[in-house]
Amino acid sequence: MPQDPIFEVVFQSEGVCVGKLRNEVTNTAHKPFQVSRMLPTDEGPFQGGEDTSPTPLEFFLTGLVGCLMTQIRVFAKKKKIDLRELTVNCRAHWEALADPDVPYAARPVGFEIDVAVESEAEESQVRDLIDGARRGCFVEATLAQANDIRHTLRLNQREAVEI
């Protein structure tokens, strides 16, 4: 049974190349708040970059860990569960596979997330809190299901076509 959303989260991101492998990505939030921020990315010498900022994967993992931690704290406050300390550790693993058409193809192997909490709450309350926070974390929810990702190409200022 479909549910009506409580709120929507809508972002638009635009990246431009500004160095060897450095990009400047402007993320604009449209809903449920409005803000625009530029975040640079780069690669280290291994990929031919200059290591001037975090890599895209570092930002990705920051988003995953930061989103889960935020939801745990927001949900704890709503459920009146006192958290003295919260630490989240994530181990992420990918593989680069041979691909005859490109230098390599990326394949995720998996993510292991450890949550450490100091609290007077019962273990069952903390387990329920973390379960709820996992369901409320937009990044983890995205990873947990297949997603429809579409691309278009605009070549030489012609009309964009789906690829």
C-alpha positions in Angstrom: 0.0 0.0 0.0 1.6 3.3 -1.1 2.2 5.9 1.6 2.0 9.7 1.2 5.4 11.2 1.9 5.9 13.2 5.1 8.4 15.4 3.3 10.6 15.2 0.2 14.3 15.6 -0.1 15.4 17.1 -3.5 19.0 18.0 -4.4 20.6 19.0 -7.7 24.4 18.7 -8.1 26.5 20.2 -10.9 30.2 19.4 -11.3 32.8 21.2 -13.3 36.4 20.1 -14.1 39.0 22.6 -12.7 42.3 20.7 -12.6 43.9 17.4 -13.6 41.3 15.3 -11.8 39.9 18.0 -9.5 36.2 18.7 -9.8 34.1 21.4 -8.1 30.6 20.1 -7.3 27.9 22.5 -6.3 25.1 20.8 -4.4 21.8 22.7 -4.2 19.2 21.5 -1.8 15.6 22.4 -2.9 13.5 20.5 -0.4 13.0 20.4 2.6 15.4 23.3 3.0 17.3 25.5 0.5 21.1 25.8 0.5 23.9 25.7 -2.0 27.4 24.5 -1.2 30.5 23.7 -3.3 32.5 20.6 -2.5 35.7 19.9 -4.3 36.9 16.4 -5.2 40.2 15.1 -6.4 42.1 11.9 -6.7 45.6 11.1 -5.5 48.6 10.4 -7.7 47.5 6.7 -8.1 44.7 8.0 -10.5 46.7 10.9 -11.8 45.3 13.6 -9.5 47.0 16.1 -7.2 45.4 15.1 -3.9 44.0 18.6 -3.3 40.8 17.5 -1.6 38.9 14.3 -0.6 38.1 11.8 -3.2 34.5 11.1 -4.3 34.5 7.8 -2.3 35.6 9.7 0.8 32.6 12.0 0.4 30.4 9.0 -0.3 31.5 7.3 2.9 31.2 10.5 4.9 27.6 10.8 3.7 26.8 7.2 4.7 28.4 7.4 8.2 27.3 11.0 8.8 23.7 10.3 7.7 23.4 7.2 10.0 24.9 9.1 13.0 22.6 12.0 12.4 19.5 9.8 12.3 20.5 7.9 15.4 20.9 11.2 17.3 17.6 12.7 15.9 15.6 9.6 16.6 17.2 9.2 20.1 16.0 12.7 20.9 12.5 12.0 19.7 12.4 8.7 21.6 13.9 10.3 24.7 16.9 7.9 24.7 20.0 9.4 26.3 23.2 8.9 24.3 26.4 9.7 26.1 28.6 8.6 23.3 28.1 7.4 19.7 30.7 6.1 17.3 30.1 4.6 13.9 32.8 2.7 12.0 32.4 1.7 8.4 34.5 -0.7 6.4 33.8 -0.4 2.6 35.1 -2.7 0.0 35.0 -2.4 -3.8 36.8 -4.3 -6.6 38.0 -3.0 -10.0 37.3 -5.7 -12.6 38.8 -6.1 -16.0 36.5 -4.7 -18.7 37.4 -4.8 -22.4 35.7 -1.5 -23.2 37.1 0.7 -20.4 40.2 0.6 -18.1 38.1 -1.2 -15.4 34.6 -1.6 -14.0 33.7 -1.0 -10.4 31.9 -3.6 -8.3 30.9 -3.1 -4.7 31.8 -6.0 -2.4 30.1 -4.8 0.7 29.8 -2.5 3.7 30.3 -3.4 7.4 29.0 -0.8 9.8 29.8 -1.0 13.5 27.8 1.2 15.9 29.1 1.8 19.5 26.8 3.5 21.9 27.1 4.5 25.6 23.7 4.8 27.1 21.6 3.9 30.2 18.9 2.7 27.9 18.0 -1.0 27.6 19.7 -2.9 24.8 16.4 -3.6 23.1 15.6 0.2 23.0 19.0 0.9 21.5 18.6 -1.9 18.9 15.2 -0.5 18.0 16.7 3.0 17.8 19.4 1.9 15.4 17.0 -0.2 13.3 14.8 2.9 12.9 17.8 5.1 12.2 18.9 2.7 9.5 15.4 2.9 7.9 15.5 6.7 8.2 19.0 7.2 6.7 18.6 8.3 3.1 22.0 7.1 2.1 21.7 3.6 3.6 18.2 3.3 2.2 19.6 4.1 -1.3 22.3 1.5 -1.0 19.8 -1.2 0.3 17.8 -1.3 -2.9 18.2 -1.4 -6.7 17.9 2.1 -8.0 16.8 3.6 -11.3 19.7 5.7 -12.6 19.3 7.3 -16.0 21.9 9.3 -17.9 21.6 11.7 -20.8 24.4 13.1 -23.1 24.5 16.6 -24.5 27.3 16.6 -27.1 28.5 19.9 -28.6 25.5 21.8 -27.4 23.1 19.6 -29.3 19.9 18.3 -27.7 20.4 15.9 -24.8 19.8 12.2 -25.6 19.3 9.4 -23.2 22.2 6.9 -23.1 
